[in-house]
Amino acid sequence: MFKMSFNTGSDAFYDHHEDPFNAIAKAEEAARILRYIAEEIELGIRSEGAVMDYNGNKVGEWSLD
């Protein structure tokens, strides 16, 4: 089973200059996180861990059983 949960409330998910609704910034950061974790799984680096945003903040957890 694969589980992941992360909060999109940190500044890494917002572009205060471009997108007033932050839809683009939120999607870009979520996609970046998903790609990073997929690479870690594919390369066998980890099977669980913290979800970190672009700014280095812990925003969630993930695990693969």
PDBQT receptor file of N, H, CA, C and O in Angstrom, charges set to zero:
ATOM      1  N   MET A   1       0.848  -1.168   0.000  1.00  0.00    +0.000 N 
ATOM      2  CA  MET A   1       0.000   0.000   0.000  1.00  0.00    +0.000 C 
ATOM      3  C   MET A   1       0.899   1.238   0.000  1.00  0.00    +0.000 C 
ATOM      4  O   MET A   1       1.921   1.273   0.685  1.00  0.00    +0.000 OA
ATOM      5  N   PHE A   2       0.515   2.226  -0.756  1.00  0.00    +0.000 N 
ATOM      6  H   PHE A   2      -0.315   2.197  -1.313  1.00  0.00    +0.000 HD
ATOM      7  CA  PHE A   2       1.219   3.505  -0.780  1.00  0.00    +0.000 C 
ATOM      8  C   PHE A   2       0.326   4.545  -0.124  1.00  0.00    +0.000 C 
ATOM      9  O   PHE A   2      -0.851   4.671  -0.464  1.00  0.00    +0.000 OA
ATOM     10  N   LYS A   3       0.890   5.285   0.814  1.00  0.00    +0.000 N 
ATOM     11  H   LYS A   3       1.845   5.183   1.090  1.00  0.00    +0.000 HD
ATOM     12  CA  LYS A   3       0.158   6.354   1.505  1.00  0.00    +0.000 C 
ATOM     13  C   LYS A   3       0.978   7.628   1.444  1.00  0.00    +0.000 C 
ATOM     14  O   LYS A   3       2.194   7.612   1.630  1.00  0.00    +0.000 OA
ATOM     15  N   MET A   4       0.295   8.733   1.180  1.00  0.00    +0.000 N 
ATOM     16  H   MET A   4      -0.694   8.746   1.030  1.00  0.00    +0.000 HD
ATOM     17  CA  MET A   4       0.962  10.032   1.220  1.00  0.00    +0.000 C 
ATOM     18  C   MET A   4      -0.072  11.089   1.611  1.00  0.00    +0.000 C 
ATOM     19  O   MET A   4      -1.218  11.076   1.163  1.00  0.00    +0.000 OA
ATOM     20  N   SER A   5       0.371  11.972   2.437  1.00  0.00    +0.000 N 
ATOM     21  H   SER A   5       1.302  11.983   2.801  1.00  0.00    +0.000 HD
ATOM     22  CA  SER A   5      -0.463  13.098   2.819  1.00  0.00    +0.000 C 
ATOM     23  C   SER A   5       0.447  14.295   3.038  1.00  0.00    +0.000 C 
ATOM     24  O   SER A   5       1.466  14.192   3.722  1.00  0.00    +0.000 OA
ATOM     25  N   PHE A   6       0.078  15.434   2.455  1.00  0.00    +0.000 N 
ATOM     26  H   PHE A   6      -0.749  15.518   1.899  1.00  0.00    +0.000 HD
ATOM     27  CA  PHE A   6       0.847  16.640   2.723  1.00  0.00    +0.000 C 
ATOM     28  C   PHE A   6      -0.033  17.876   2.675  1.00  0.00    +0.000 C 
ATOM     29  O   PHE A   6      -1.035  17.930   1.962  1.00  0.00    +0.000 OA
ATOM     30  N   ASN A   7       0.370  18.857   3.448  1.00  0.00    +0.000 N 
ATOM     31  H   ASN A   7       1.183  18.813   4.028  1.00  0.00    +0.000 HD
ATOM     32  CA  ASN A   7      -0.348  20.111   3.594  1.00  0.00    +0.000 C 
ATOM     33  C   ASN A   7       0.147  21.096   2.535  1.00  0.00    +0.000 C 
ATOM     34  O   ASN A   7       1.355  21.256   2.356  1.00  0.00    +0.000 OA
ATOM     35  N   THR A   8      -0.761  21.747   1.843  1.00  0.00    +0.000 N 
ATOM     36  H   THR A   8      -1.742  21.617   1.988  1.00  0.00    +0.000 HD
ATOM     37  CA  THR A   8      -0.388  22.706   0.801  1.00  0.00    +0.000 C 
ATOM     38  C   THR A   8      -0.490  24.154   1.285  1.00  0.00    +0.000 C 
ATOM     39  O   THR A   8      -0.679  25.069   0.483  1.00  0.00    +0.000 OA
ATOM     40  N   GLY A   9      -0.367  24.354   2.581  1.00  0.00    +0.000 N 
ATOM     41  H   GLY A   9      -0.214  23.611   3.233  1.00  0.00    +0.000 HD
ATOM     42  CA  GLY A   9      -0.510  25.692   3.131  1.00  0.00    +0.000 C 
ATOM     43  C   GLY A   9       0.777  26.487   3.272  1.00  0.00    +0.000 C 
ATOM     44  O   GLY A   9       0.730  27.659   3.644  1.00  0.00    +0.000 OA
ATOM     45  N   SER A  10       1.935  25.877   2.983  1.00  0.00    +0.000 N 
ATOM     46  H   SER A  10       1.972  24.924   2.682  1.00  0.00    +0.000 HD
ATOM     47  CA  SER A  10       3.194  26.606   3.155  1.00  0.00    +0.000 C 
ATOM     48  C   SER A  10       3.459  27.537   1.970  1.00  0.00    +0.000 C 
ATOM     49  O   SER A  10       2.815  27.421   0.927  1.00  0.00    +0.000 OA
ATOM     50  N   ASP A  11       4.392  28.445   2.134  1.00  0.00    +0.000 N 
ATOM     51  H   ASP A  11       4.915  28.539   2.981  1.00  0.00    +0.000 HD
ATOM     52  CA  ASP A  11       4.715  29.427   1.092  1.00  0.00    +0.000 C 
ATOM     53  C   ASP A  11       5.191  28.796  -0.210  1.00  0.00    +0.000 C 
ATOM     54  O   ASP A  11       5.054  29.410  -1.269  1.00  0.00    +0.000 OA
ATOM     55  N   ALA A  12       5.740  27.597  -0.162  1.00  0.00    +0.000 N 
ATOM     56  H   ALA A  12       5.851  27.098   0.698  1.00  0.00    +0.000 HD
ATOM     57  CA  ALA A  12       6.218  26.945  -1.387  1.00  0.00    +0.000 C 
ATOM     58  C   ALA A  12       5.069  26.669  -2.359  1.00  0.00    +0.000 C 
ATOM     59  O   ALA A  12       5.311  26.483  -3.552  1.00  0.00    +0.000 OA
ATOM     60  N   PHE A  13       3.847  26.639  -1.883  1.00  0.00    +0.000 N 
ATOM     61  H   PHE A  13       3.651  26.790  -0.914  1.00  0.00    +0.000 HD
ATOM     62  CA  PHE A  13       2.685  26.366  -2.718  1.00  0.00    +0.000 C 
ATOM     63  C   PHE A  13       1.997  27.644  -3.211  1.00  0.00    +0.000 C 
ATOM     64  O   PHE A  13       0.933  27.568  -3.826  1.00  0.00    +0.000 OA
ATOM     65  N   TYR A  14       2.584  28.808  -2.953  1.00  0.00    +0.000 N 
ATOM     66  H   TYR A  14       3.448  28.870  -2.454  1.00  0.00    +0.000 HD
ATOM     67  CA  TYR A  14       1.959  30.071  -3.333  1.00  0.00    +0.000 C 
ATOM     68  C   TYR A  14       2.912  30.941  -4.117  1.00  0.00    +0.000 C 
ATOM     69  O   TYR A  14       4.103  31.020  -3.814  1.00  0.00    +0.000 OA
ATOM     70  N   ASP A  15       2.377  31.588  -5.122  1.00  0.00    +0.000 N 
ATOM     71  H   ASP A  15       1.410  31.524  -5.368  1.00  0.00    +0.000 HD
ATOM     72  CA  ASP A  15       3.121  32.597  -5.888  1.00  0.00    +0.000 C 
ATOM     73  C   ASP A  15       2.390  33.909  -5.643  1.00  0.00    +0.000 C 
ATOM     74  O   ASP A  15       1.330  34.160  -6.216  1.00  0.00    +0.000 OA
ATOM     75  N   HIS A  16       2.958  34.726  -4.801  1.00  0.00    +0.000 N 
ATOM     76  H   HIS A  16       3.819  34.523  -4.335  1.00  0.00    +0.000 HD
ATOM     77  CA  HIS A  16       2.289  35.947  -4.374  1.00  0.00    +0.000 C 
ATOM     78  C   HIS A  16       2.279  37.038  -5.447  1.00  0.00    +0.000 C 
ATOM     79  O   HIS A  16       1.612  38.060  -5.284  1.00  0.00    +0.000 OA
ATOM     80  N   HIS A  17       3.011  36.829  -6.536  1.00  0.00    +0.000 N 
ATOM     81  H   HIS A  17       3.553  36.000  -6.668  1.00  0.00    +0.000 HD
ATOM     82  CA  HIS A  17       3.096  37.855  -7.578  1.00  0.00    +0.000 C 
ATOM     83  C   HIS A  17       2.314  37.500  -8.833  1.00  0.00    +0.000 C 
ATOM     84  O   HIS A  17       1.792  38.395  -9.499  1.00  0.00    +0.000 OA
ATOM     85  N   GLU A  18       2.218  36.224  -9.174  1.00  0.00    +0.000 N 
ATOM     86  H   GLU A  18       2.641  35.497  -8.633  1.00  0.00    +0.000 HD
ATOM     87  CA  GLU A  18       1.669  35.821 -10.463  1.00  0.00    +0.000 C 
ATOM     88  C   GLU A  18       0.215  35.384 -10.425  1.00  0.00    +0.000 C 
ATOM     89  O   GLU A  18      -0.591  35.874 -11.216  1.00  0.00    +0.000 OA
ATOM     90  N   ASP A  19      -0.134  34.492  -9.543  1.00  0.00    +0.000 N 
ATOM     91  H   ASP A  19       0.520  34.093  -8.901  1.00  0.00    +0.000 HD
ATOM     92  CA  ASP A  19      -1.418  33.812  -9.596  1.00  0.00    +0.000 C 
ATOM     93  C   ASP A  19      -2.227  34.096  -8.336  1.00  0.00    +0.000 C 
ATOM     94  O   ASP A  19      -1.944  33.516  -7.288  1.00  0.00    +0.000 OA
ATOM     95  N   PRO A  20      -3.221  34.969  -8.409  1.00  0.00    +0.000 N 
ATOM     96  CA  PRO A  20      -3.966  35.309  -7.195  1.00  0.00    +0.000 C 
ATOM     97  C   PRO A  20      -4.675  34.115  -6.568  1.00  0.00    +0.000 C 
ATOM     98  O   PRO A  20      -4.923  34.120  -5.362  1.00  0.00    +0.000 OA
ATOM     99  N   PHE A  21      -5.006  33.104  -7.346  1.00  0.00    +0.000 N 
ATOM    100  H   PHE A  21      -4.805  33.100  -8.326  1.00  0.00    +0.000 HD
ATOM    101  CA  PHE A  21      -5.670  31.923  -6.798  1.00  0.00    +0.000 C 
ATOM    102  C   PHE A  21      -4.677  30.804  -6.498  1.00  0.00    +0.000 C 
ATOM    103  O   PHE A  21      -5.048  29.776  -5.931  1.00  0.00    +0.000 OA
ATOM    104  N   ASN A  22      -3.435  31.001  -6.873  1.00  0.00    +0.000 N 
ATOM    105  H   ASN A  22      -3.133  31.835  -7.334  1.00  0.00    +0.000 HD
ATOM    106  CA  ASN A  22      -2.336  30.088  -6.557  1.00  0.00    +0.000 C 
ATOM    107  C   ASN A  22      -2.498  28.686  -7.125  1.00  0.00    +0.000 C 
ATOM    108  O   ASN A  22      -1.801  27.767  -6.694  1.00  0.00    +0.000 OA
ATOM    109  N   ALA A  23      -3.394  28.502  -8.075  1.00  0.00    +0.000 N 
ATOM    110  H   ALA A  23      -3.960  29.248  -8.425  1.00  0.00    +0.000 HD
ATOM    111  CA  ALA A  23      -3.620  27.178  -8.647  1.00  0.00    +0.000 C 
ATOM    112  C   ALA A  23      -2.375  26.663  -9.356  1.00  0.00    +0.000 C 
ATOM    113  O   ALA A  23      -2.031  25.490  -9.215  1.00  0.00    +0.000 OA
ATOM    114  N   ILE A  24      -1.700  27.508 -10.108  1.00  0.00    +0.000 N 
ATOM    115  H   ILE A  24      -1.979  28.461 -10.223  1.00  0.00    +0.000 HD
ATOM    116  CA  ILE A  24      -0.516  27.080 -10.839  1.00  0.00    +0.000 C 
ATOM    117  C   ILE A  24       0.617  26.752  -9.877  1.00  0.00    +0.000 C 
ATOM    118  O   ILE A  24       1.244  25.699  -9.999  1.00  0.00    +0.000 OA
ATOM    119  N   ALA A  25       0.886  27.623  -8.937  1.00  0.00    +0.000 N 
ATOM    120  H   ALA A  25       0.377  28.479  -8.838  1.00  0.00    +0.000 HD
ATOM    121  CA  ALA A  25       1.966  27.392  -7.975  1.00  0.00    +0.000 C 
ATOM    122  C   ALA A  25       1.700  26.138  -7.148  1.00  0.00    +0.000 C 
ATOM    123  O   ALA A  25       2.619  25.361  -6.887  1.00  0.00    +0.000 OA
ATOM    124  N   LYS A  26       0.458  25.939  -6.736  1.00  0.00    +0.000 N 
ATOM    125  H   LYS A  26      -0.288  26.570  -6.947  1.00  0.00    +0.000 HD
ATOM    126  CA  LYS A  26       0.111  24.765  -5.938  1.00  0.00    +0.000 C 
ATOM    127  C   LYS A  26       0.324  23.484  -6.749  1.00  0.00    +0.000 C 
ATOM    128  O   LYS A  26       0.876  22.508  -6.242  1.00  0.00    +0.000 OA
ATOM    129  N   ALA A  27      -0.116  23.492  -8.006  1.00  0.00    +0.000 N 
ATOM    130  H   ALA A  27      -0.564  24.285  -8.418  1.00  0.00    +0.000 HD
ATOM    131  CA  ALA A  27       0.048  22.316  -8.866  1.00  0.00    +0.000 C 
ATOM    132  C   ALA A  27       1.518  22.031  -9.141  1.00  0.00    +0.000 C 
ATOM    133  O   ALA A  27       1.933  20.872  -9.124  1.00  0.00    +0.000 OA
ATOM    134  N   GLU A  28       2.308  23.060  -9.394  1.00  0.00    +0.000 N 
ATOM    135  H   GLU A  28       1.971  24.002  -9.408  1.00  0.00    +0.000 HD
ATOM    136  CA  GLU A  28       3.732  22.866  -9.681  1.00  0.00    +0.000 C 
ATOM    137  C   GLU A  28       4.470  22.275  -8.494  1.00  0.00    +0.000 C 
ATOM    138  O   GLU A  28       5.288  21.372  -8.669  1.00  0.00    +0.000 OA
ATOM    139  N   GLU A  29       4.205  22.760  -7.299  1.00  0.00    +0.000 N 
ATOM    140  H   GLU A  29       3.541  23.494  -7.156  1.00  0.00    +0.000 HD
ATOM    141  CA  GLU A  29       4.900  22.244  -6.120  1.00  0.00    +0.000 C 
ATOM    142  C   GLU A  29       4.444  20.825  -5.798  1.00  0.00    +0.000 C 
ATOM    143  O   GLU A  29       5.266  19.985  -5.430  1.00  0.00    +0.000 OA
ATOM    144  N   ALA A  30       3.157  20.545  -5.930  1.00  0.00    +0.000 N 
ATOM    145  H   ALA A  30       2.490  21.227  -6.229  1.00  0.00    +0.000 HD
ATOM    146  CA  ALA A  30       2.671  19.183  -5.699  1.00  0.00    +0.000 C 
ATOM    147  C   ALA A  30       3.309  18.215  -6.696  1.00  0.00    +0.000 C 
ATOM    148  O   ALA A  30       3.721  17.120  -6.314  1.00  0.00    +0.000 OA
ATOM    149  N   ALA A  31       3.393  18.602  -7.952  1.00  0.00    +0.000 N 
ATOM    150  H   ALA A  31       3.058  19.492  -8.263  1.00  0.00    +0.000 HD
ATOM    151  CA  ALA A  31       4.004  17.747  -8.978  1.00  0.00    +0.000 C 
ATOM    152  C   ALA A  31       5.488  17.538  -8.696  1.00  0.00    +0.000 C 
ATOM    153  O   ALA A  31       6.001  16.437  -8.895  1.00  0.00    +0.000 OA
ATOM    154  N   ARG A  32       6.184  18.572  -8.237  1.00  0.00    +0.000 N 
ATOM    155  H   ARG A  32       5.767  19.467  -8.075  1.00  0.00    +0.000 HD
ATOM    156  CA  ARG A  32       7.607  18.447  -7.912  1.00  0.00    +0.000 C 
ATOM    157  C   ARG A  32       7.804  17.437  -6.799  1.00  0.00    +0.000 C 
ATOM    158  O   ARG A  32       8.707  16.603  -6.871  1.00  0.00    +0.000 OA
ATOM    159  N   ILE A  33       6.972  17.500  -5.773  1.00  0.00    +0.000 N 
ATOM    160  H   ILE A  33       6.238  18.177  -5.715  1.00  0.00    +0.000 HD
ATOM    161  CA  ILE A  33       7.049  16.564  -4.649  1.00  0.00    +0.000 C 
ATOM    162  C   ILE A  33       6.784  15.142  -5.123  1.00  0.00    +0.000 C 
ATOM    163  O   ILE A  33       7.516  14.225  -4.751  1.00  0.00    +0.000 OA
ATOM    164  N   LEU A  34       5.761  14.943  -5.929  1.00  0.00    +0.000 N 
ATOM    165  H   LEU A  34       5.166  15.688  -6.231  1.00  0.00    +0.000 HD
ATOM    166  CA  LEU A  34       5.428  13.610  -6.427  1.00  0.00    +0.000 C 
ATOM    167  C   LEU A  34       6.561  13.025  -7.269  1.00  0.00    +0.000 C 
ATOM    168  O   LEU A  34       6.887  11.845  -7.137  1.00  0.00    +0.000 OA
ATOM    169  N   ARG A  35       7.161  13.847  -8.134  1.00  0.00    +0.000 N 
ATOM    170  H   ARG A  35       6.896  14.805  -8.241  1.00  0.00    +0.000 HD
ATOM    171  CA  ARG A  35       8.290  13.369  -8.944  1.00  0.00    +0.000 C 
ATOM    172  C   ARG A  35       9.465  12.967  -8.065  1.00  0.00    +0.000 C 
ATOM    173  O   ARG A  35      10.097  11.939  -8.307  1.00  0.00    +0.000 OA
ATOM    174  N   TYR A  36       9.761  13.760  -7.056  1.00  0.00    +0.000 N 
ATOM    175  H   TYR A  36       9.248  14.596  -6.860  1.00  0.00    +0.000 HD
ATOM    176  CA  TYR A  36      10.885  13.481  -6.165  1.00  0.00    +0.000 C 
ATOM    177  C   TYR A  36      10.683  12.150  -5.431  1.00  0.00    +0.000 C 
ATOM    178  O   TYR A  36      11.595  11.324  -5.369  1.00  0.00    +0.000 OA
ATOM    179  N   ILE A  37       9.495  11.952  -4.881  1.00  0.00    +0.000 N 
ATOM    180  H   ILE A  37       8.755  12.622  -4.931  1.00  0.00    +0.000 HD
ATOM    181  CA  ILE A  37       9.223  10.722  -4.139  1.00  0.00    +0.000 C 
ATOM    182  C   ILE A  37       9.199   9.522  -5.084  1.00  0.00    +0.000 C 
ATOM    183  O   ILE A  37       9.683   8.449  -4.725  1.00  0.00    +0.000 OA
ATOM    184  N   ALA A  38       8.647   9.685  -6.276  1.00  0.00    +0.000 N 
ATOM    185  H   ALA A  38       8.254  10.557  -6.568  1.00  0.00    +0.000 HD
ATOM    186  CA  ALA A  38       8.652   8.595  -7.264  1.00  0.00    +0.000 C 
ATOM    187  C   ALA A  38      10.076   8.178  -7.603  1.00  0.00    +0.000 C 
ATOM    188  O   ALA A  38      10.353   6.987  -7.742  1.00  0.00    +0.000 OA
ATOM    189  N   GLU A  39      10.972   9.131  -7.735  1.00  0.00    +0.000 N 
ATOM    190  H   GLU A  39      10.747  10.099  -7.622  1.00  0.00    +0.000 HD
ATOM    191  CA  GLU A  39      12.370   8.812  -8.025  1.00  0.00    +0.000 C 
ATOM    192  C   GLU A  39      13.020   8.068  -6.860  1.00  0.00    +0.000 C 
ATOM    193  O   GLU A  39      13.771   7.115  -7.070  1.00  0.00    +0.000 OA
ATOM    194  N   GLU A  40      12.734   8.500  -5.643  1.00  0.00    +0.000 N 
ATOM    195  H   GLU A  40      12.125   9.274  -5.472  1.00  0.00    +0.000 HD
ATOM    196  CA  GLU A  40      13.285   7.818  -4.472  1.00  0.00    +0.000 C 
ATOM    197  C   GLU A  40      12.821   6.360  -4.417  1.00  0.00    +0.000 C 
ATOM    198  O   GLU A  40      13.606   5.469  -4.095  1.00  0.00    +0.000 OA
ATOM    199  N   ILE A  41      11.549   6.120  -4.730  1.00  0.00    +0.000 N 
ATOM    200  H   ILE A  41      10.911   6.844  -4.992  1.00  0.00    +0.000 HD
ATOM    201  CA  ILE A  41      11.014   4.761  -4.739  1.00  0.00    +0.000 C 
ATOM    202  C   ILE A  41      11.657   3.955  -5.864  1.00  0.00    +0.000 C 
ATOM    203  O   ILE A  41      12.117   2.833  -5.650  1.00  0.00    +0.000 OA
ATOM    204  N   GLU A  42      11.685   4.525  -7.047  1.00  0.00    +0.000 N 
ATOM    205  H   GLU A  42      11.312   5.436  -7.221  1.00  0.00    +0.000 HD
ATOM    206  CA  GLU A  42      12.222   3.823  -8.216  1.00  0.00    +0.000 C 
ATOM    207  C   GLU A  42      13.685   3.415  -8.041  1.00  0.00    +0.000 C 
ATOM    208  O   GLU A  42      14.085   2.328  -8.455  1.00  0.00    +0.000 OA
ATOM    209  N   LEU A  43      14.472   4.283  -7.432  1.00  0.00    +0.000 N 
ATOM    210  H   LEU A  43      14.147   5.167  -7.095  1.00  0.00    +0.000 HD
ATOM    211  CA  LEU A  43      15.893   4.003  -7.228  1.00  0.00    +0.000 C 
ATOM    212  C   LEU A  43      16.160   3.176  -5.975  1.00  0.00    +0.000 C 
ATOM    213  O   LEU A  43      17.305   2.810  -5.708  1.00  0.00    +0.000 OA
ATOM    214  N   GLY A  44      15.113   2.878  -5.202  1.00  0.00    +0.000 N 
ATOM    215  H   GLY A  44      14.183   3.175  -5.419  1.00  0.00    +0.000 HD
ATOM    216  CA  GLY A  44      15.277   2.078  -3.995  1.00  0.00    +0.000 C 
ATOM    217  C   GLY A  44      15.936   2.825  -2.855  1.00  0.00    +0.000 C 
ATOM    218  O   GLY A  44      16.503   2.202  -1.957  1.00  0.00    +0.000 OA
ATOM    219  N   ILE A  45      15.875   4.131  -2.871  1.00  0.00    +0.000 N 
ATOM    220  H   ILE A  45      15.415   4.637  -3.600  1.00  0.00    +0.000 HD
ATOM    221  CA  ILE A  45      16.530   4.947  -1.843  1.00  0.00    +0.000 C 
ATOM    222  C   ILE A  45      15.772   4.883  -0.525  1.00  0.00    +0.000 C 
ATOM    223  O   ILE A  45      16.373   4.700   0.534  1.00  0.00    +0.000 OA
ATOM    224  N   ARG A  46      14.464   5.032  -0.591  1.00  0.00    +0.000 N 
ATOM    225  H   ARG A  46      13.976   5.180  -1.451  1.00  0.00    +0.000 HD
ATOM    226  CA  ARG A  46      13.636   5.005   0.617  1.00  0.00    +0.000 C 
ATOM    227  C   ARG A  46      12.288   4.376   0.293  1.00  0.00    +0.000 C 
ATOM    228  O   ARG A  46      11.878   4.328  -0.867  1.00  0.00    +0.000 OA
ATOM    229  N   SER A  47      11.607   3.896   1.320  1.00  0.00    +0.000 N 
ATOM    230  H   SER A  47      11.940   3.934   2.262  1.00  0.00    +0.000 HD
ATOM    231  CA  SER A  47      10.247   3.411   1.159  1.00  0.00    +0.000 C 
ATOM    232  C   SER A  47       9.284   4.145   2.082  1.00  0.00    +0.000 C 
ATOM    233  O   SER A  47       8.108   3.794   2.172  1.00  0.00    +0.000 OA
ATOM    234  N   GLU A  48       9.787   5.156   2.761  1.00  0.00    +0.000 N 
ATOM    235  H   GLU A  48      10.742   5.441   2.689  1.00  0.00    +0.000 HD
ATOM    236  CA  GLU A  48       8.957   6.012   3.607  1.00  0.00    +0.000 C 
ATOM    237  C   GLU A  48       9.753   7.250   3.974  1.00  0.00    +0.000 C 
ATOM    238  O   GLU A  48      10.979   7.271   3.868  1.00  0.00    +0.000 OA
ATOM    239  N   GLY A  49       9.045   8.275   4.406  1.00  0.00    +0.000 N 
ATOM    240  H   GLY A  49       8.049   8.258   4.493  1.00  0.00    +0.000 HD
ATOM    241  CA  GLY A  49       9.760   9.457   4.843  1.00  0.00    +0.000 C 
ATOM    242  C   GLY A  49       8.873  10.680   4.939  1.00  0.00    +0.000 C 
ATOM    243  O   GLY A  49       7.657  10.619   4.758  1.00  0.00    +0.000 OA
ATOM    244  N   ALA A  50       9.515  11.777   5.227  1.00  0.00    +0.000 N 
ATOM    245  H   ALA A  50      10.502  11.828   5.375  1.00  0.00    +0.000 HD
ATOM    246  CA  ALA A  50       8.829  13.060   5.333  1.00  0.00    +0.000 C 
ATOM    247  C   ALA A  50       8.666  13.656   3.938  1.00  0.00    +0.000 C 
ATOM    248  O   ALA A  50       9.506  13.462   3.059  1.00  0.00    +0.000 OA
ATOM    249  N   VAL A  51       7.584  14.374   3.759  1.00  0.00    +0.000 N 
ATOM    250  H   VAL A  51       6.901  14.531   4.473  1.00  0.00    +0.000 HD
ATOM    251  CA  VAL A  51       7.386  15.155   2.539  1.00  0.00    +0.000 C 
ATOM    252  C   VAL A  51       7.906  16.548   2.839  1.00  0.00    +0.000 C 
ATOM    253  O   VAL A  51       7.437  17.217   3.760  1.00  0.00    +0.000 OA
ATOM    254  N   MET A  52       8.877  16.975   2.052  1.00  0.00    +0.000 N 
ATOM    255  H   MET A  52       9.258  16.432   1.303  1.00  0.00    +0.000 HD
ATOM    256  CA  MET A  52       9.491  18.281   2.257  1.00  0.00    +0.000 C 
ATOM    257  C   MET A  52       9.141  19.205   1.097  1.00  0.00    +0.000 C 
ATOM    258  O   MET A  52       9.201  18.799  -0.063  1.00  0.00    +0.000 OA
ATOM    259  N   ASP A  53       8.775  20.445   1.406  1.00  0.00    +0.000 N 
ATOM    260  H   ASP A  53       8.726  20.775   2.349  1.00  0.00    +0.000 HD
ATOM    261  CA  ASP A  53       8.497  21.394   0.332  1.00  0.00    +0.000 C 
ATOM    262  C   ASP A  53       9.798  22.003  -0.187  1.00  0.00    +0.000 C 
ATOM    263  O   ASP A  53      10.877  21.731   0.340  1.00  0.00    +0.000 OA
ATOM    264  N   TYR A  54       9.685  22.817  -1.208  1.00  0.00    +0.000 N 
ATOM    265  H   TYR A  54       8.808  23.038  -1.636  1.00  0.00    +0.000 HD
ATOM    266  CA  TYR A  54      10.838  23.427  -1.865  1.00  0.00    +0.000 C 
ATOM    267  C   TYR A  54      11.683  24.255  -0.897  1.00  0.00    +0.000 C 
ATOM    268  O   TYR A  54      12.898  24.366  -1.060  1.00  0.00    +0.000 OA
ATOM    269  N   ASN A  55      11.032  24.834   0.109  1.00  0.00    +0.000 N 
ATOM    270  H   ASN A  55      10.045  24.745   0.241  1.00  0.00    +0.000 HD
ATOM    271  CA  ASN A  55      11.733  25.668   1.083  1.00  0.00    +0.000 C 
ATOM    272  C   ASN A  55      12.347  24.863   2.226  1.00  0.00    +0.000 C 
ATOM    273  O   ASN A  55      12.937  25.442   3.138  1.00  0.00    +0.000 OA
ATOM    274  N   GLY A  56      12.216  23.546   2.189  1.00  0.00    +0.000 N 
ATOM    275  H   GLY A  56      11.736  23.076   1.448  1.00  0.00    +0.000 HD
ATOM    276  CA  GLY A  56      12.803  22.706   3.223  1.00  0.00    +0.000 C 
ATOM    277  C   GLY A  56      11.915  22.467   4.425  1.00  0.00    +0.000 C 
ATOM    278  O   GLY A  56      12.381  21.957   5.444  1.00  0.00    +0.000 OA
ATOM    279  N   ASN A  57      10.654  22.822   4.330  1.00  0.00    +0.000 N 
ATOM    280  H   ASN A  57      10.275  23.237   3.502  1.00  0.00    +0.000 HD
ATOM    281  CA  ASN A  57       9.714  22.602   5.428  1.00  0.00    +0.000 C 
ATOM    282  C   ASN A  57       9.061  21.237   5.308  1.00  0.00    +0.000 C 
ATOM    283  O   ASN A  57       8.697  20.807   4.214  1.00  0.00    +0.000 OA
ATOM    284  N   LYS A  58       8.917  20.561   6.435  1.00  0.00    +0.000 N 
ATOM    285  H   LYS A  58       9.213  20.910   7.324  1.00  0.00    +0.000 HD
ATOM    286  CA  LYS A  58       8.208  19.286   6.449  1.00  0.00    +0.000 C 
ATOM    287  C   LYS A  58       6.721  19.592   6.330  1.00  0.00    +0.000 C 
ATOM    288  O   LYS A  58       6.161  20.310   7.158  1.00  0.00    +0.000 OA
ATOM    289  N   VAL A  59       6.076  19.037   5.284  1.00  0.00    +0.000 N 
ATOM    290  H   VAL A  59       6.531  18.454   4.611  1.00  0.00    +0.000 HD
ATOM    291  CA  VAL A  59       4.655  19.312   5.065  1.00  0.00    +0.000 C 
ATOM    292  C   VAL A  59       3.808  18.048   5.100  1.00  0.00    +0.000 C 
ATOM    293  O   VAL A  59       2.590  18.128   4.942  1.00  0.00    +0.000 OA
ATOM    294  N   GLY A  60       4.420  16.882   5.302  1.00  0.00    +0.000 N 
ATOM    295  H   GLY A  60       5.410  16.817   5.430  1.00  0.00    +0.000 HD
ATOM    296  CA  GLY A  60       3.652  15.650   5.370  1.00  0.00    +0.000 C 
ATOM    297  C   GLY A  60       4.518  14.419   5.507  1.00  0.00    +0.000 C 
ATOM    298  O   GLY A  60       5.704  14.502   5.825  1.00  0.00    +0.000 OA
ATOM    299  N   GLU A  61       3.894  13.257   5.259  1.00  0.00    +0.000 N 
ATOM    300  H   GLU A  61       2.930  13.189   5.001  1.00  0.00    +0.000 HD
ATOM    301  CA  GLU A  61       4.552  11.964   5.377  1.00  0.00    +0.000 C 
ATOM    302  C   GLU A  61       4.127  11.076   4.216  1.00  0.00    +0.000 C 
ATOM    303  O   GLU A  61       3.065  11.271   3.624  1.00  0.00    +0.000 OA
ATOM    304  N   TRP A  62       4.965  10.105   3.903  1.00  0.00    +0.000 N 
ATOM    305  H   TRP A  62       5.827   9.947   4.384  1.00  0.00    +0.000 HD
ATOM    306  CA  TRP A  62       4.626   9.116   2.897  1.00  0.00    +0.000 C 
ATOM    307  C   TRP A  62       5.211   7.777   3.277  1.00  0.00    +0.000 C 
ATOM    308  O   TRP A  62       6.199   7.712   4.010  1.00  0.00    +0.000 OA
ATOM    309  N   SER A  63       4.597   6.681   2.775  1.00  0.00    +0.000 N 
ATOM    310  H   SER A  63       3.795   6.734   2.180  1.00  0.00    +0.000 HD
ATOM    311  CA  SER A  63       5.124   5.341   3.023  1.00  0.00    +0.000 C 
ATOM    312  C   SER A  63       4.649   4.395   1.927  1.00  0.00    +0.000 C 
ATOM    313  O   SER A  63       3.576   4.557   1.346  1.00  0.00    +0.000 OA
ATOM    314  N   LEU A  64       5.498   3.398   1.670  1.00  0.00    +0.000 N 
ATOM    315  H   LEU A  64       6.370   3.266   2.142  1.00  0.00    +0.000 HD
ATOM    316  CA  LEU A  64       5.199   2.336   0.722  1.00  0.00    +0.000 C 
ATOM    317  C   LEU A  64       5.447   1.013   1.424  1.00  0.00    +0.000 C 
ATOM    318  O   LEU A  64       6.581   0.720   1.803  1.00  0.00    +0.000 OA
ATOM    319  N   ASP A  65       4.403   0.205   1.605  1.00  0.00    +0.000 N 
ATOM    320  H   ASP A  65       3.481   0.443   1.297  1.00  0.00    +0.000 HD
ATOM    321  CA  ASP A  65       4.527  -1.096   2.284  1.00  0.00    +0.000 C 
ATOM    322  C   ASP A  65       4.715  -2.186   1.251  1.00  0.00    +0.000 C 
ATOM    323  O   ASP A  65       4.840  -3.358   1.606  1.00  0.00    +0.000 OA
TER     324      ASP A  65
